[in-house]
Amino acid sequence: AGRFRRRRPGAMPIPPVDTLVKYESPIMITTTKDARIPKSTKKSLPNPSATASAKQTEDILNAILPPREFEDSSALWVQRVNSAPATRMDVITLQERLDKLLNERQARETGICPVREELYAQCFDELIRQVTVNCAERGLLLLRVRDELRMSIMAYQTLYESSVAFGMRKALQTEQGKSEMAETIETQAQKIADLERREAEWRAKCEAIETREAERRAREETKHAEDIAFLNRANKQLKQQLDKFLQEPPAAAKK
């Protein structure tokens, strides 16, 4: 598809982008596609009926909302913003068109929606145009408000994008850390299993040593008790022999 819809020969060209801002009818500048005229020339198109104040208003409007330039197959066209004062019906029509475009382009009612942002920006530009036609100073003040809002939104968008990028980096680092931590956990689990196996082996060895030492100690205690009993019996026999020897008469001892 091309930039323009088909039109009848000699008919007015259709602007490439539909907008809520009210523009005048397109004016043909040149019939050669490569020719371009300076912006100052386009801004100073002849308007014999305009007064000095109206001319100043038009210049301010052209500075706030620059003329649109487009071309078809044979000519270059320019379309300036409309400088006619807005009526109550124009405001009602603007509201109806805004609601219609929001519905047709399926703009979301909540959250971040580029379509809704674009349409409301066009609506605000149209309100600035209407206010500027009646009072240029109020229009310039609204322009400052619009630019400030756009800069704030751009700052929020930059902050949002940087926070999303930061979140993505942290998520990737977390995933990488999770894999590394999983490997560490597996390694430590193997070490723990090996240590538990070695602990079981040493515990079994300790139990075997304790059992052998207990048996040896029991044998030694038994042998020691037998030795003590034997020595006690021997001591008792020797004592009895000594007492018997001491109780014999001296004569018998001489014989």
Phi, psi and omega per residue, in radians:
A1 nan 2.519 -3.140
G2 -1.502 -3.021 -3.115
R3 -1.378 -0.332 -3.082
F4 -2.278 2.681 3.014
R5 -1.388 2.799 3.141
R6 -1.130 2.504 3.125
R7 -2.395 2.802 3.115
R8 -1.266 2.593 3.106
P9 -1.010 2.304 3.135
G10 1.481 -0.072 -3.138
A11 -1.424 2.879 3.140
M12 -1.245 2.370 3.136
P13 -1.185 2.674 3.119
I14 -1.640 2.182 3.136
P15 -1.006 2.573 -3.061
P16 -1.184 -0.497 -3.070
V17 -2.249 2.217 3.064
D18 -1.418 2.447 -3.075
T19 -2.510 2.774 3.101
L20 -1.373 -0.273 3.110
V21 -1.270 2.364 -3.086
K22 -1.482 2.086 3.126
Y23 -1.968 2.806 3.042
E24 -1.398 3.066 3.101
S25 -1.167 2.509 3.133
P26 -1.079 2.544 3.109
I27 -2.071 2.285 3.134
M28 -1.332 2.232 -3.115
I29 -1.666 -0.829 -3.109
T30 -2.641 2.796 3.119
T31 -1.711 -0.015 3.093
T32 -1.823 2.359 -3.043
K33 -1.262 -0.498 -3.080
D34 -1.476 -0.213 -3.094
A35 -1.394 2.352 3.070
R36 -2.279 2.456 3.130
I37 -1.874 2.622 3.133
P38 -1.056 2.689 3.130
K39 -1.077 -0.591 3.137
S40 -1.111 -0.623 3.114
T41 -1.188 -0.708 3.138
K42 -1.182 -0.588 3.136
K43 -1.288 -0.381 -3.081
S44 -1.848 0.711 3.071
L45 -1.114 2.538 -3.059
P46 -1.121 2.300 3.076
N47 -2.485 1.454 -2.996
P48 -1.052 -0.564 -3.053
S49 -1.442 -0.073 -3.083
A50 -1.393 2.393 3.043
T51 -1.486 3.079 3.140
A52 -1.103 -0.722 3.130
S53 -1.156 -0.738 3.126
A54 -1.137 -0.653 3.105
K55 -1.113 -0.690 3.110
Q56 -1.149 -0.711 3.104
T57 -1.092 -0.730 3.120
E58 -1.110 -0.700 3.113
D59 -1.107 -0.719 3.108
I60 -1.133 -0.737 3.109
L61 -1.076 -0.747 3.133
N62 -1.149 -0.525 3.090
A63 -1.301 -0.675 3.140
I64 -1.273 -0.860 -3.129
L65 -2.137 1.605 -3.067
P66 -1.042 2.614 3.101
P67 -1.064 2.569 3.111
R68 -1.559 2.448 -3.137
E69 -2.121 2.275 3.106
F70 -2.631 2.954 -3.070
E71 -2.464 2.653 3.014
D72 -1.991 -2.737 -3.037
S73 -1.233 -0.301 -3.026
S74 -2.340 -0.163 -3.026
A75 -2.621 2.840 3.055
L76 -1.865 2.302 -3.059
W77 -2.141 2.663 3.059
V78 -2.313 2.509 -3.089
Q79 -2.299 2.035 -3.105
R80 -1.644 2.702 3.105
V81 -1.191 2.540 -3.087
N82 -1.244 2.349 -3.120
S83 -1.866 0.213 3.133
A84 -1.375 2.464 3.105
P85 -1.073 2.553 -3.121
A86 -1.547 2.530 3.093
T87 -1.846 3.045 3.108
R88 -1.076 -0.635 3.126
M89 -1.150 -0.610 3.102
D90 -1.098 -0.692 3.121
V91 -1.164 -0.740 3.109
I92 -1.101 -0.738 3.111
T93 -1.104 -0.678 3.105
L94 -1.078 -0.752 3.126
Q95 -1.116 -0.737 3.134
E96 -1.138 -0.734 3.116
R97 -1.126 -0.685 3.108
L98 -1.067 -0.845 3.131
D99 -1.095 -0.667 -3.129
K100 -1.153 -0.799 -3.133
L101 -1.173 -0.642 3.079
L102 -1.064 -0.676 3.132
N103 -1.283 -0.760 -3.102
E104 -1.158 -0.695 -3.107
R105 -1.560 0.099 3.028
Q106 0.967 0.881 3.116
A107 -1.301 2.458 3.115
R108 -1.316 2.527 -3.101
E109 -1.392 -0.473 -3.118
T110 -2.278 2.892 3.106
G111 1.356 -2.999 -3.132
I112 -1.424 2.163 -3.135
C113 -2.499 1.927 3.135
P114 -1.068 -0.598 -3.141
V115 -1.143 -0.844 3.129
R116 -1.102 -0.679 3.117
E117 -1.101 -0.747 -3.135
E118 -1.124 -0.777 -3.098
L119 -1.170 -0.711 3.121
Y120 -1.214 -0.551 3.050
A121 -1.135 -0.724 3.080
Q122 -1.122 -0.710 3.116
C123 -1.094 -0.721 3.134
F124 -1.159 -0.671 3.076
D125 -1.082 -0.698 3.113
E126 -1.143 -0.686 3.081
L127 -1.130 -0.679 3.074
I128 -1.079 -0.727 3.112
R129 -1.052 -0.799 -3.117
Q130 -1.125 -0.710 -3.137
V131 -1.225 -0.680 -3.117
T132 -1.114 -0.648 3.128
V133 -1.071 -0.697 -3.142
N134 -1.406 -0.649 -3.125
C135 -2.621 1.899 -3.078
A136 -1.103 -0.623 -3.111
E137 -1.133 -0.763 3.094
R138 -1.112 -0.652 3.105
G139 -1.102 -0.746 3.109
L140 -1.144 -0.631 3.096
L141 -1.160 -0.723 3.071
L142 -1.121 -0.582 3.084
L143 -1.084 -0.740 3.091
R144 -1.081 -0.719 3.114
V145 -1.091 -0.768 3.131
R146 -1.067 -0.807 -3.124
D147 -1.119 -0.675 3.118
E148 -1.130 -0.728 3.105
L149 -1.104 -0.732 3.137
R150 -1.130 -0.704 3.112
M151 -1.141 -0.662 3.105
S152 -1.132 -0.752 3.127
I153 -1.111 -0.728 3.110
M154 -1.104 -0.670 3.104
A155 -1.130 -0.752 3.094
Y156 -1.108 -0.689 3.110
Q157 -1.121 -0.744 3.097
T158 -1.083 -0.753 3.113
L159 -1.109 -0.698 3.130
Y160 -1.133 -0.789 -3.137
E161 -1.116 -0.717 3.122
S162 -1.158 -0.657 3.112
S163 -1.189 -0.650 3.079
V164 -1.129 -0.766 3.105
A165 -1.091 -0.710 3.103
F166 -1.107 -0.733 3.110
G167 -1.101 -0.691 3.119
M168 -1.135 -0.743 3.107
R169 -1.075 -0.759 3.129
K170 -1.128 -0.665 3.118
A171 -1.121 -0.756 3.106
L172 -1.121 -0.728 3.096
Q173 -1.106 -0.657 3.121
T174 -1.147 -0.761 3.101
E175 -1.075 -0.771 3.103
Q176 -1.113 -0.734 3.104
G177 -1.121 -0.599 3.126
K178 -1.146 -0.748 3.124
S179 -1.133 -0.756 3.111
E180 -1.116 -0.710 3.125
M181 -1.147 -0.641 3.097
A182 -1.100 -0.747 3.086
E183 -1.089 -0.739 3.121
T184 -1.096 -0.745 3.132
I185 -1.092 -0.737 3.121
E186 -1.112 -0.730 3.116
T187 -1.107 -0.781 3.138
Q188 -1.143 -0.623 3.105
A189 -1.112 -0.709 3.085
Q190 -1.112 -0.716 3.102
K191 -1.101 -0.725 -3.138
I192 -1.109 -0.740 3.121
A193 -1.099 -0.715 3.120
D194 -1.126 -0.738 3.119
L195 -1.152 -0.671 3.100
E196 -1.127 -0.691 3.099
R197 -1.108 -0.781 3.127
R198 -1.138 -0.653 3.102
E199 -1.096 -0.722 3.116
A200 -1.102 -0.717 3.117
E201 -1.085 -0.828 -3.136
W202 -1.170 -0.588 3.091
R203 -1.138 -0.715 3.112
A204 -1.129 -0.722 3.105
K205 -1.089 -0.740 3.132
C206 -1.089 -0.742 3.127
E207 -1.112 -0.712 3.113
A208 -1.116 -0.748 3.123
I209 -1.105 -0.760 3.121
E210 -1.070 -0.685 3.126
T211 -1.134 -0.801 3.126
R212 -1.092 -0.761 3.134
E213 -1.129 -0.639 3.108
A214 -1.150 -0.746 3.105
E215 -1.113 -0.772 3.131
R216 -1.085 -0.749 3.129
R217 -1.118 -0.662 3.108
A218 -1.144 -0.717 3.115
R219 -1.128 -0.761 3.135
E220 -1.118 -0.698 3.118
E221 -1.131 -0.687 3.115
T222 -1.130 -0.801 3.121
K223 -1.104 -0.706 3.128
H224 -1.115 -0.688 3.107
A225 -1.150 -0.715 3.092
E226 -1.103 -0.740 3.117
D227 -1.086 -0.737 3.134
I228 -1.128 -0.721 3.121
A229 -1.119 -0.739 3.110
F230 -1.093 -0.779 3.140
L231 -1.140 -0.656 3.096
N232 -1.115 -0.755 3.115
R233 -1.112 -0.754 3.132
A234 -1.119 -0.717 3.121
N235 -1.106 -0.672 -3.122
K236 -1.187 -0.740 3.117
Q237 -1.117 -0.777 3.125
L238 -1.108 -0.660 3.122
K239 -1.143 -0.723 3.122
Q240 -1.127 -0.732 3.111
Q241 -1.111 -0.687 3.133
L242 -1.153 -0.732 3.126
D243 -1.124 -0.707 -3.126
K244 -1.148 -0.700 3.130
F245 -1.165 -0.669 3.141
L246 -1.257 -0.450 -3.108
Q247 -1.472 -0.221 3.130
E248 -1.215 2.537 3.137
P249 -1.159 2.754 -3.132
P250 -1.167 -0.582 -3.124
A251 -1.133 -0.864 3.114
A252 -0.994 -0.565 -3.122
A253 -1.256 -0.598 3.120
K254 -1.167 -0.776 3.096
K255 -1.044 nan nan
